[in-house]
Amino acid sequence: MDFEFTAEQKAFAKSTADFAASRIAPHRRDNDVRGSYRDGLIAEIAAEGLYGLRVPAEHGGLELDAVSAGIALEELAAADLTVCFPVLNAALVAGVLAANGTPEQLRRWLPPIARGEAVVAVALTEPDHGTDAANIAMTAEPDGDGWVLTGVKASIMATAYATHGLVFARTGGPGARGVTAFYIGLDDPGVTRERTNDLGCRAGGRGDLVFDRVRVGREDVVGGPGDGFIEVMRGFGFSRALIALMALGVARAALDEAIAHAKSRVAFGQPLSKYQSVAFSLVEHATVLHAARLVALEALTRQDEGLDPVLPSNMAKWWAPKAAVEAVQQALLVLGHLGYTEDGPIAQRLRDVIGMQLADGTAAATKLVVARSLLGREHAP
């Protein structure tokens, strides 16, 4: 078992961290106040190649391993969690398309993703169907050689910026086998967007996508009609580990800020770091974050080695965001009034990272996956 990144992964981590520190972190608070990315940010991320993390090289991408994708998202999240969502979506969707698309579809779909020209959203969740995604209600009615989509997709990250979407709709009977996945442009006049007013990740562009008789063709189907959902969901087996690392990136940045403050702030004649109540609490959170990070990296390593990542990925997803929220809250307490004010570095991080407890499955949903693995479906909830 090797706990070291390769030389290439270390170099990639440094280049991504340098980019994030210079081009993303300085604008984090302004993005939050404005509720949107600064002009030019999406293009700058594209110039770094970060939308092509999982796009095959033959289609213009970096074709990086899953661990490297996790490295990139962790470094971006340390600078500003909100910028991770288009990058995460590009990695997930590109992987799904590469595994299920025809050669002609890949030539049409993947290069624009790698170049940042196609900003993608994953349109699965609905107002009445979140965790129970296999029972979505959005319809795709047959229409000649295609379908007509009608329905609402809710709580979709990057809605404000997305040009394309991986959209799931019901083409057949109940359950997963009745759902088909489509990759389509979102510029159709039948598609409208409704932004949400969120506690955190305000620049992330979360919202609803409303489809009013949007026509799609057979060339837009990912996989096959009626079985695309099953094939596509397999591509999301490691995504929860990526989200775990995003949460841990936020927590790492907050803990670093708390450590720096504890060493410089003097109270009763000595730095805060000299008090056990401060130092030991930081040690405890640093230990838990380190352990959660190893679980997430195990999942991504298993993905790269062709092994099943689902168990550690779901373990990481329920644990890491919880640990991250608790660590950021402790960092806020160490900074005191400087942590509580929105003018300081911590308050936004706490608001933002709370959302990671919901993204791509709640703790209850991910624990259910783990329970079924440990106990067997017949003995699990």
For each residue, the residues with C-beta under 8 A, 3 or more apart:
1:
2:
3: 294
4:
5: 9 10 13 67 71
6: 9 10
7: 10 11
8: 11 12 68
9: 5 6 12 13 67 68 71
10: 5 6 7 13 14
11: 7 8 14 15
12: 8 9 15 16 64 68 71 72
13: 5 9 10 16 17 71 75
14: 10 11 17 18
15: 11 12 18 19
16: 12 13 19 20 48 50 71 72 75 76
17: 13 14 20 21 75 78
18: 14 15 21 22
19: 15 16 22 23 24 48
20: 16 17 23 24 25 75 76 78 79 80
21: 17 18 24 25 79
22: 18 19 25 26
23: 19 20 26 27 41 44
24: 19 20 21 27 28 41 76 79 80 83
25: 20 21 22 28 79 80
26: 22 23
27: 23 24 30 31 38 41 80
28: 24 25 31 32 79 80 82 348
29: 32 33 348
30: 27 33 34 38
31: 27 28 34 35 36 37 38 41 80 82 83 202 203
32: 28 29 35 82 202 203 348
33: 29 30
34: 30 31 38 203
35: 31 32 202 203
36: 31 160 203 205
37: 31 41 42 82 83 161 203 205
38: 27 30 31 34 41
39:
40: 43 44
41: 23 24 27 31 37 38 44 45 83
42: 37 45 46 86 116 119 161
43: 40 46 47 116
44: 23 40 41 47 48
45: 41 42 48 50 51 83 86 87 116
46: 42 43 49 50 51 115 116 117
47: 43 44 116
48: 16 19 44 45
49: 46 52 53 61 62 114
50: 16 45 46 53 72 76 87 90
51: 45 46 55 86 87 90 113 114 115 116 119
52: 49 55 60 61 62 63 90 94 113 114 115
53: 49 50 61 62 64 68 69 72 87 90 91 94
54: 61 63 64 66 69 90 91 92 94 95 98
55: 51 52 59 60 61 62 63 90 94 98 110 111 113 114
56: 59 61 63 98 106 110
57: 60 61 62 63
58:
59: 55 56 98 106 107 110 111 114
60: 52 55 57 110 111 114 115
61: 49 52 53 54 55 56 57 94 110 113 114
62: 49 52 53 55 57 114
63: 52 54 55 56 57
64: 12 53 54 68 69 72
65: 68 69 300 304
66: 54 69 70 238 241 242 300 301 303 304 309
67: 5 9 70 71 297 300 301 304
68: 8 9 12 53 64 65 71 72
69: 53 54 64 65 66 72 73 91 242 300
70: 66 67 73 74 241 242 245 296 297 300
71: 5 9 12 13 16 67 68 74 75
72: 12 16 50 53 64 68 69 75 76 87
73: 69 70 76 77 84 87 88 91 242 245 246 249
74: 70 71 77 78 245 246 248 249 252
75: 13 16 17 20 71 72 78 79 249
76: 16 20 24 50 72 73 79 80 81 83 84 87 246 249
77: 73 74 80 81 84 245 246 247 248 249 250 253
78: 17 20 74 75 249 250 252 253
79: 20 21 24 25 28 75 76 83 253
80: 20 24 25 27 28 31 76 77 83 203
81: 76 77 84 201 204 246 249 250 349 352 353 356
82: 28 31 32 37 85 201 202 203 204 352
83: 24 31 37 41 45 76 79 80 86 87 203
84: 73 76 77 81 87 88 246
85: 82 88 89 157 158 201 204 205
86: 42 45 51 83 89 90 119 120 158 161 162
87: 45 50 51 53 72 73 76 83 84 90 91
88: 73 84 85 91 92 239 242 243 246
89: 85 86 92 93 119 120 121 122 157 158 162
90: 50 51 52 53 54 55 86 87 93 94 113 119 120
91: 53 54 69 73 87 88 94 95 242
92: 54 88 89 95 96 122 235 236 239 242
93: 89 90 96 97 113 120 122 166 183
94: 52 53 54 55 61 90 91 97 98 110 113 114
95: 54 91 92 98 99 235
96: 92 93 99 100 166 181 222 232 235 236
97: 93 94 100 101 105 106 109 110 166 183 222
98: 54 55 56 59 94 95 101 106 110
99: 95 96 231 234 235
100: 96 97 181 222 223 228 231 232 235
101: 97 98 105 106 109 110 183 222
102: 105 106
103: 106 107
104: 107 108
105: 97 101 102 108 109 183 219 222
106: 56 59 97 98 101 102 103 109 110
107: 59 103 104 110 111
108: 104 105
109: 97 101 105 106 112 113 118 183
110: 55 56 59 60 61 94 97 98 101 106 107 113 114
111: 55 59 60 107 114 115
112: 109 115 117 118 164
113: 51 52 55 61 90 93 94 109 110 116 117 118 120 164
114: 49 51 52 55 59 60 61 62 94 110 111
115: 46 51 52 60 111 112 118
116: 42 43 45 46 47 51 113 119
117: 46 112 113 163
118: 109 112 113 115 163 164
119: 42 51 86 89 90 116 158 161 162 163 164
120: 86 89 90 93 113 158 162 163 164 165 166
121: 89 156 157 158 159 162 164 165 166 186 209
122: 89 92 93 156 157 165 166
123: 153 156 165 166 167 168 209
124: 133 136 153 166 168
125: 129 130 133 153 154 155 156
126: 129 130 136 137 138 151 152 153 154
127: 152 154 208
128: 137
129: 125 126 132 133 135 136 137
130: 125 126 133 155
131: 361 362 364 365
132: 129 135
133: 124 125 129 130 136 168
134: 175 176 179 229
135: 129 132 174 175
136: 124 126 129 133 168 169 170 179
137: 126 128 129 151 170
138: 126 149 150 151 152 153 167 168 169 170 211
139: 149 150 151 169 170
140: 147 148 149 169 170 171 180 182 216
141: 147 148 150
142: 146 147 171
143: 146 147 148 215
144:
145: 217 218
146: 142 143 215 216 217 218 220
147: 140 141 142 143 169 171 180 182 215 216
148: 140 141 143 213 214 215 216
149: 138 139 140 167 169 182 211 213 214 215 216
150: 138 139 141 211 212 213 214
151: 126 137 138 139 169 211
152: 126 127 138 208 209 210 211
153: 123 124 125 126 138 156 165 167 208 209 210 211
154: 125 126 127 208
155: 125 130 196 206 208
156: 121 122 123 125 153 159 162 165 206 207 208 209
157: 85 89 121 122 201 204 205 206 359
158: 85 86 89 119 120 121 161 162 204 205 206
159: 121 156 162 193 194 195 205 206 207 208 209
160: 36 193 195 205 207
161: 37 42 86 119 158 205
162: 86 89 119 120 121 156 158 159 165 186 205
163: 117 118 119 120 185 186 187
164: 112 113 118 119 120 121 183 184 185 186
165: 120 121 122 123 153 156 162 183 184 186 209
166: 93 96 97 120 121 122 123 124 181 182 183 222 232
167: 123 138 149 153 181 182 183 184 209 211
168: 123 124 133 136 138 179 180 181 182 229 232
169: 136 138 139 140 147 149 151 179 180 182
170: 136 137 138 139 140 178 179 180
171: 140 142 147 178 179 180 225 226
172: 177 178 179 180 225 226
173: 177 178
174: 135 178
175: 134 135 178 179
176: 134 179 229 230 233
177: 172 173 226 227 229 230
178: 170 171 172 173 174 175 226
179: 134 136 168 169 170 171 172 175 176 226 228 229
180: 140 147 168 169 170 171 172 221 223 224 225 226 228 229
181: 96 100 166 167 168 221 222 223 228 229 231 232
182: 140 147 149 166 167 168 169 216 220 221 222
183: 93 97 101 105 109 164 165 166 167 220 222
184: 164 165 167 188 214 216 220
185: 163 164 188
186: 121 162 163 164 165 191 209
187: 163 191
188: 184 185 191 214 215
189:
190: 211 212 213 214 215
191: 186 187 188 209 210 211 212 214
192: 209 210 212
193: 159 160 207 208 209 210
194: 159 207 208 210
195: 159 160 205 206 207
196: 155 206 207 208
197:
198: 201 202 204 206 355
199: 351 354 355
200: 348 350 351 352 353 354 355
201: 81 82 85 157 198 204 206 351 352 355
202: 31 32 35 82 198
203: 31 32 34 35 36 37 80 82 83
204: 81 82 85 157 158 198 201
205: 36 37 85 157 158 159 160 161 162 195
206: 155 156 157 158 159 195 196 198 201
207: 156 159 160 193 194 195 196
208: 127 152 153 154 155 156 159 193 194 196
209: 121 123 152 153 156 159 165 167 186 191 192 193
210: 152 153 191 192 193 194
211: 138 149 150 151 152 153 167 190 191 214
212: 150 190 191 192
213: 148 149 150 190
214: 148 149 150 184 188 190 191 211
215: 143 146 147 148 149 188 190
216: 140 146 147 148 149 182 184 220 221
217: 145 146 220
218: 145 146 221
219: 105
220: 146 182 183 184 216 217
221: 180 181 182 216 218 224 225 228
222: 96 97 100 101 105 166 181 182 183 228 231 232
223: 100 180 181 227 228 231 232
224: 180 221 227 228 231
225: 171 172 180 221 228
226: 171 172 177 178 179 180
227: 177 223 224 230 231
228: 100 179 180 181 221 222 223 224 225 231 232
229: 134 168 176 177 179 180 181 232 233
230: 176 177 227 233 234
231: 99 100 181 222 223 224 227 228 234 235
232: 96 100 166 168 181 222 223 228 229 235 236
233: 176 229 230 236
234: 99 230 231 237
235: 92 95 96 99 100 231 232
236: 92 96 232 233 239 240 360
237: 234 303 308 309 310 313
238: 66 241 242 299 300 302 303 309 313
239: 88 92 236 242 243 313 360
240: 236 243 244 299 313 314 316 317 360 361 366
241: 66 70 238 244 245 296 297 299 300 303 309 312 313 316 317
242: 66 69 70 73 88 91 92 238 239 245 246 296 300
243: 88 239 240 246 247 317 321 356 359 360
244: 240 241 247 248 292 295 296 313 316 317 319 320 321 356
245: 70 73 74 77 241 242 248 249 293 296 297 320
246: 73 74 76 77 81 84 88 242 243 249 250 356
247: 77 243 244 250 251 320 321 323 324 325 353 356
248: 74 77 244 245 251 252 289 292 293 296 320 323 324
249: 73 74 75 76 77 78 81 245 246 252 253
250: 77 78 81 246 247 253 254 324 328 349 352 353 356
251: 247 248 254 255 285 289 323 324 325 327 328 353
252: 74 78 248 249 255 256 289
253: 77 78 79 249 250 256 257 349
254: 250 251 257 258 327 328 331 332 345 346 349 350
255: 251 252 258 259 282 285 286 289 327 330 331
256: 252 253 259 260
257: 253 254 260 261 331 335 345 346
258: 254 255 261 262 282 330 331 334 335 339 346
259: 255 256 262 263 273 282
260: 256 257 263 264
261: 257 258 264 265 272 334 335 338
262: 258 259 265 271 272 273 278 279 282 334
263: 259 260 271 272 273
264: 260 261 271
265: 261 262 271 272
266: 269 270 271 272
267: 270 271 272 275
268:
269: 266
270: 266 267 274 275
271: 262 263 264 265 266 267 274
272: 261 262 263 265 266 267 275 278 334
273: 259 262 263 278 279
274: 270 271 279
275: 267 270 272 278 279
276: 279 280
277: 280 281
278: 262 272 273 275 281 282 334
279: 262 273 274 275 276 282 283
280: 276 277 283 284
281: 277 278 284 285 330 334
282: 255 258 259 262 278 279 285 286 330 334
283: 279 280 286 287
284: 280 281 287 288
285: 251 255 281 282 288 289 323 326 327 330
286: 255 282 283 289 290 327
287: 283 284 290 291
288: 284 285 291 292 323 326 327
289: 248 251 252 255 285 286 292 293 320 323 324 327
290: 286 287 293 294
291: 287 288 294 295
292: 244 248 288 289 295 296 316 319 320 323 324
293: 245 248 289 290 296 297 320
294: 3 290 291 297 298
295: 244 291 292 298 299 312 315 316 319 320
296: 70 241 242 244 245 248 292 293 299 300 312 313 316 320
297: 67 70 241 245 293 294 300 301
298: 294 295 301 302 312
299: 238 240 241 295 296 302 303 309 311 312 313 315 316
300: 65 66 67 69 70 238 241 242 296 297 303 304 309
301: 66 67 297 298 304 305
302: 238 298 299 305 307 308 309 312
303: 66 237 238 241 299 300 307 309
304: 65 66 67 300 301
305: 301 302
306:
307: 302 303
308: 237 302 311
309: 66 237 238 241 299 300 302 303 312 313
310: 237 313 314 369 373
311: 299 308 314 315 369 370 373
312: 241 295 296 298 299 302 309 315 316
313: 237 238 239 240 241 244 296 299 309 310 316 317
314: 240 310 311 317 318 361 366 367 369 370
315: 295 299 311 312 318 319 366 370
316: 240 241 244 292 295 296 299 312 313 319 320
317: 240 241 243 244 313 314 320 321 360 361 363 366
318: 314 315 321 322 363 366 367 370
319: 244 292 295 315 316 322 323
320: 244 245 247 248 289 292 293 295 296 316 317 323 324 356
321: 243 244 247 317 318 324 325 353 356 357 359 363
322: 318 319 325 326 357 363
323: 247 248 251 285 288 289 292 319 320 326 327
324: 247 248 250 251 289 292 320 321 327 328 353 356
325: 247 251 321 322 328 329 350 353 354 356 357
326: 285 288 322 323 329 330
327: 251 254 255 285 286 288 289 323 324 330 331
328: 250 251 254 324 325 331 332 346 349 350 353
329: 325 326 332 333 350
330: 255 258 281 282 285 326 327 333 334
331: 254 255 257 258 327 328 334 335 339 346 349
332: 254 328 329 335 339 340 346 347 350
333: 329 330 336 339
334: 258 261 262 272 278 281 282 330 331 339
335: 257 258 261 331 332 338 339 340 344 345 346
336: 333 339 340
337: 340 341
338: 261 335 341 344 346
339: 258 331 332 333 334 335 336 344 345 346 347
340: 332 335 336 337 344 346 347
341: 337 338 344 347
342: 347 348
343:
344: 335 338 339 340 341 347
345: 254 257 335 339 348 349
346: 254 257 258 328 331 332 335 338 339 340 349 350
347: 332 339 340 341 342 344 350 351
348: 28 29 32 200 342 345 351 352
349: 81 250 253 254 328 331 345 346 352 353
350: 200 254 325 328 329 332 346 347 353 354
351: 199 200 201 347 348 354
352: 81 82 200 201 250 348 349 355
353: 81 200 247 250 251 321 324 325 328 349 350 356
354: 199 200 325 350 351 357
355: 198 199 200 201 352 358 359
356: 81 243 244 246 247 250 320 321 324 325 353 359
357: 321 322 325 354 362 363
358: 355 362
359: 157 243 321 355 356
360: 236 239 240 243 317
361: 131 240 314 317 365 366
362: 131 357 358 365 366
363: 317 318 321 322 357 366 367
364: 131 367 368
365: 131 361 362 368 369
366: 240 314 315 317 318 361 362 363 369 370
367: 314 318 363 364 370 371
368: 364 365 371 372 380 381
369: 310 311 314 365 366 372 373
370: 311 314 315 318 366 367 373 374
371: 367 368 374 375 380 381
372: 368 369 375 376 377 380
373: 310 311 369 370
374: 370 371 380
375: 371 372 379 380
376: 372 379 380
377: 372 380
378:
379: 375 376
380: 368 371 372 374 375 376 377
381: 368 371
